[in-house]
Structure formats: structure tokens, C-alpha cells
Amino acid sequence: MAVNQTPTLSQKMVAEIIGTAFLVWVGPGSITTVAFISGGKLPFTYADLGFIALAFAFAILAMIYTIGHISGCHINPAVTLAFAVTKRMSWKDAGSYWVAQLIGAFIGAGLIGLCYGFTQAAQLGYGPTNFSEANTGYLVAILAEAVGTAFLLIVIMGSAVDGRAPAGFAGIAIPMVVAADILVFGPVTNVSLNPFRSLAPAVFQVAFGGTYELPHLAVYFIGPAIGAVLGILIYDYMTREA
């Protein structure tokens, strides 16, 4: 059977829905799993954090090699924003990607509820990112998310977009930078780097009787948006001709 060498926008959207759904189901879902196994024990140990970091890395790795050749495997509206700002994709296509990613994120959060029971998952936590205003505050949280996302975009550009990159290693490098971010500042912001990855679990958690400070979501939109654009601009500066 012939393989379509140029995916249509609708095909790319389906890929982004599937990829984002898998990311949110496995990534935030791993936090629900840890809470379930530990009986809701908090805070998580460093071993728990390592398990969560690996879950995110595995999910991203799998999706890069599965849908990367279809949609580019953005599965993150901040990545899409940076590509649109730097004219690597049209704003029309970016809007379509955002719709697909939002749908996928809510499907992924819904799968967490399906696995653990929607109400029980809300008590265990759907895995939304959060921070402590007493210990961290909005400014520090935004800066942490911005820095983490900037590094993510630099790695994406250097390993997946730049034609000079060694072939085949993007699927390893990109998941590893996400896991590294989680291991370094996981206790500070829980590490989002992805607005919809935070939004959908938070909405499900509140909708089914759990608690979440919804204003905190601003951090996970502002920080990744700033960081993604900054990261891609830094990479462009490093690689432009003198």
C-alpha cells in the first residue's frame, strides 16, 4: 500500500490528538499511579520523581518515533507557538494544532479517570502541575518554567529541526531533556513545559471533586510560552551565519 509522503492538515491534527492524549495519559497518569500505590503519601520521594520522569520520557520517545514524521510531534502548544512566531509554520496551522492538542489533552486526562475511577482519581490527583505560593511564588515558578522550556526548545531545534543534527537521535535527546527538567526542579513547579498538559488534569481534578488553585494555571501558560519562544530564538542566534 502506498504511503502518503505529504500528510494533510487533518492527518497532522489526528496525530497531534493521539500524541498529546498519550503524553497526558502516561505522564500525569504516572503521578496518579504513584499516589495510588503510596496511599496518597506526600511528598514524593526522589525515587518517585525518577519514576515520573521516566514515564514522561518514555511517552515522548514513543510518540516522536510514531508521529514525528506525520505532524512533527509537537504535542505541546508552547512548541507550536514558537514555530509560529518564528514563521516555521503558519498561524492557521498553529491554530489547528492547538485545537488538536487541547482535544488530546482532555482525552488523556479522561483516560486517567477511566483507569482509576473519575472521582477516585480526583482525590488521588490527576497529576496537574502546581506550586506553593509560600515557598515558590508566581515569579519564581514562571521563571523556572520558562528556563526549562527554553532548554527543551534548544534541544528540539538542535536534534530534530537542524538538518546538520545526527539522524535518529532526536527521539532520545528530547525525552531526556524533559526528564532532566523534572529531576532538577520537579519539587518547585512539578514541571509542566506544556500548558495543556497542566490544564486538562487540573480541570478534571476540580470537575470530579478534587481541589486545585485554578489561578496557578497562569504560570503554566506564561512560563512555557516565554521559554519556548526564547529557546528557539537563542538557537537561531547560535546558528545564524555571521
N, C-alpha and C positions, 0 to 999 in steps of 0.2 A: 504494500500500500504506500502511495506517495506521501511524503511528509511535507507539510506546509512550511516553507522556508521563511515566510514573512507573516507572522501571526497578526490577525486583525486586532483592533482595539477591544472588541468584545472577548476575544480569546485571552488577551492580556488581562482583562478585568477578572475573568474566571480564575486565571492563575493567581492573581493577587488575592482574591477571596479565599481560595484554598490555602495559599501560603500563610496569610495572616491568621486564618482560623486555626491552622496547625500550630503556629507560633504561640497564640494566646492559650490554646488548649493545653499545650505541653509546658510552656514557660510558667505563667501564673498558676496553671494547674499543679505544677510541681510544688508550689508553696502550699496549696490546699492539701496535697498529699503529705507533706511534712507535718502540717498541723494535725491531720487525721492520725498519723502514726504516733505522734508525740502526745496525743490527747490535748492539743491546744497549748502545749508548753511554750512559753515565751521568756526571754528572747531565744532565737535560734542559735545553735552552736555554729562554730566555723565549719564543721563537717556538714551541717545542714545547708549552709551557704554554698559550700562547694557542690553539693548535690544539685541545688537550684541553678547554679552557674552552668553546670554540665547539661542540665535539661534544656536551658536556653540555647547553649552551643549546639547540642545535637539537633534541635528543631531547626535552627537556622542553617546548619550544614546540610541537612536533608533537603530543605526547600531550595537552597542555592543550586544544588545539582539536579533538582527535579523541575523547577520552573524558571531558573535563571535564564535559560535560552529562549523562554517564551516572553516573559514580562520584564526581565532584569532582576526579578526577585527583590523589589523594593520592600514590600511588606511592612512599610513604615512611612507614614505621611511626612515625617521630617526629611527623609531621604528624597522623597518625591518633590518636596518644596525646594530643596537645594538644587535639584536638577532643573526645575522650572526657572528658578531665579537666575541660574547661570546659562539658561537657554539651551540646555541639553534635551529638553522636551518641551512641548507646547503647554500653555496653561490649560487648554482644553483637555489634553490627555492627562495632565496632572489632576484636574478635577474628577475625571473618570476613575483614575487610580484611587483618589481619596474616597470616593463612594464605595469602590470595591473593598478597600482596606477596612472601612468602617463596618461594612456588612460582615466581612470575615472576622473582625474582632468580636463582634457580638455573637456570631456563630460559635467561635472558640470559647467565649465565656459561658455560652449556653451549654456547651458540651461538658464543661466542668460541673455545672448544676445537674446535668443528666447523669453523670457518673456518681456523684456523691449525694444527690438529692438537693433540690434548689434551696430549700430552707436550711438544711444542714450545712451546705457549702457556704451560705451567708454567715453562719456562726463560726465556721472554721476559717472563713475568709476565701474569697475568690482570687486572692493574690494581687489585689491592686497595690500600686506603689504608694507609699506615704512617708511622711517625715514628722519629726517632733518640733513644734514651734519653740519649745523650751530649750532644746539642745541645738537645733539647727537654724530654724527660721527660713523665711521665704528667700532672702537674698542668697544665702549660702547654698540652699537647695537648688535654686536656679543656676547658680554658677557651676555647681557640681554636675548637673545635668548637661549644661552647655559644654563643659570641658569633655565629659565622657562622650557626648555625641560628636563633638569635633574630631576626636581621635577616631571614632567609628567611621566618619566620612573620609578622613585621610586614608584609612586602611582600605575602604571600598574603592576609592579612586586609584590608589597605588596598586591594588591587587586585582581588581576586576575591570576597571574602565580604561586605564592607561594601556595602550597597545604594547608597550615595552615590558609589561609585567610578565613574569614566568607563567606559562599556561598551566591551568589546573589547580593553582594553589589558593584561589580566592575563597573556595569553599572551606578552607581550613583557617585562613587568616582572619576572615570576617567573624566567624563564630568565636574565635579565640579572643578577639578584642572585646567582644561583648562579655564573655566570661571573665576576662581580666577586670573590666569595669565593675562587674558585680562583686568580685572578690575584694576589690580595693575600697569602694565606697558604698557597698550594699547596705550597711547599717545606717548610713547617712540619709539616703533618699529611697532606698530599696532598688534603685537604678531602673529607670524606665527607658530613656533614649528614644521613646516611641509613644507619642500622645495617645493613640488609640489602644495600645497595649494597656495603658493605665485607665482610660475612660471606660471601656466595656466592663471589666471586672468590678470597677467601683459602682457603676450603675446597677449591675446585677446584685451586688452585695447589699446596696441600700434597698432595692426593689423587693428583696426577699427577706427583709427584716434585720439585716445587719447594720452596722454603723460605719460611716466614713465621712470625713470632713470634705465635702464636695469642693469648697473653695481651694483646697490644696491642689486640685487638678490643674489650676493655672500654672503651677510650677512645671508640670509635665507637658504643657503645651509650649510655654515660653522658652524654657531651657533648651529642649531639643531643637526647636525651630532656630534659635540663635546659633546653637552649636553646629547644626548641620550646614547652614549657610557659611558660617565662619570656617568650618573644616574644609569645605570644597574650595573656598576662596584661597585659603592657605596653600592647598595642594596646587591650585592653578598658578599661584605666585612662584612656588618652588620649581615648577616645571616649564614656565614660560621661557621663551627664547630671550636672551639678553639683547 
